[in-house]
Amino acid sequence: MERSIPIYWGDPRVSEEFIPQTFIDLRLYENVLNAFADIIRLDQNAERMLEILNAPVFKDGANKISEFKAGAQASLQAIFDQPLYEAR
């Protein structure tokens, strides 16, 4: 499985669901150049990068991932199970 460290700039409540140490939150930087500098430092620190990549992402742990996968699978299955003329 390929993994990456997300670079995020969005809803300020993201840390309610996700562990803040597992992504780069651009809102926390004074400017984009400071963020780039941190990203470059991280890229040059394989040990730290592996710590982040191997850390749990959701605050609720693996259960959240299972729930997401099950929900996504059910949604896709519902799309493909319907007649083609009803699909949107």
C-alpha positions as CSV (number, residue, x, y, z in Angstrom):
1,M,0.0,0.0,0.0
2,E,1.3,3.4,-1.0
3,R,1.1,6.0,1.7
4,S,1.7,9.8,1.7
5,I,1.6,12.6,4.2
6,P,-1.2,14.9,3.3
7,I,-0.7,18.6,3.0
8,Y,-3.9,20.1,4.1
9,W,-5.6,23.5,4.0
10,G,-9.2,23.4,4.8
11,D,-11.7,23.0,7.6
12,P,-10.1,24.2,10.9
13,R,-11.9,21.4,12.7
14,V,-9.9,18.7,10.9
15,S,-8.2,17.7,14.1
16,E,-11.6,16.6,15.6
17,E,-11.4,13.5,13.3
18,F,-7.7,13.2,12.4
19,I,-4.6,13.2,14.5
20,P,-2.8,16.5,13.7
21,Q,0.7,15.0,13.8
22,T,-0.2,12.8,10.7
23,F,-0.6,15.6,8.2
24,I,0.9,19.0,7.4
25,D,-1.7,21.7,8.2
26,L,-0.9,24.8,6.1
27,R,-3.1,27.0,8.3
28,L,-0.5,26.7,11.1
29,Y,2.2,28.4,9.1
30,E,2.9,32.1,8.9
31,N,3.4,31.8,5.2
32,V,3.8,29.2,2.5
33,L,7.7,29.5,2.4
34,N,7.8,28.4,6.0
35,A,5.6,25.4,5.2
36,F,7.9,24.5,2.2
37,A,10.9,24.7,4.5
38,D,9.3,22.2,6.9
39,I,8.3,19.9,4.1
40,I,11.8,19.9,2.7
41,R,13.2,19.1,6.2
42,L,10.7,16.3,6.6
43,D,11.7,14.9,3.2
44,Q,15.3,14.8,4.4
45,N,14.5,13.0,7.7
46,A,13.5,9.4,6.7
47,E,13.1,8.4,10.4
48,R,10.5,11.2,11.1
49,M,8.7,10.5,7.9
50,L,8.3,6.9,8.7
51,E,7.0,7.8,12.2
52,I,4.3,9.9,10.6
53,L,3.4,7.4,7.9
54,N,3.1,4.5,10.4
55,A,1.1,6.5,13.0
56,P,-2.7,6.0,13.2
57,V,-4.5,8.7,11.2
58,F,-8.0,8.7,12.8
59,K,-8.6,9.6,16.4
60,D,-10.9,6.6,16.7
61,G,-8.2,4.3,15.3
62,A,-8.7,1.5,12.8
63,N,-12.4,1.3,13.4
64,K,-12.8,4.6,11.6
65,I,-10.9,3.2,8.6
66,S,-13.1,0.1,8.5
67,E,-16.3,2.2,8.7
68,F,-15.1,4.5,5.9
69,K,-14.2,1.5,3.6
70,A,-17.5,-0.2,4.3
71,G,-19.5,3.0,3.6
72,A,-17.5,3.7,0.4
73,Q,-18.0,0.2,-0.8
74,A,-21.7,0.3,-0.1
75,S,-22.1,3.6,-1.9
76,L,-20.2,2.3,-5.0
77,Q,-22.2,-0.9,-4.9
78,A,-25.5,1.0,-4.9
79,I,-24.3,3.0,-7.9
80,F,-23.4,-0.1,-9.9
81,D,-26.5,-2.1,-8.9
82,Q,-28.9,0.4,-10.3
83,P,-30.1,0.3,-13.9
84,L,-27.8,2.3,-16.2
85,Y,-30.6,4.8,-17.2
86,E,-31.1,5.7,-13.5
87,A,-27.4,6.2,-12.7
88,R,-26.4,9.8,-12.3
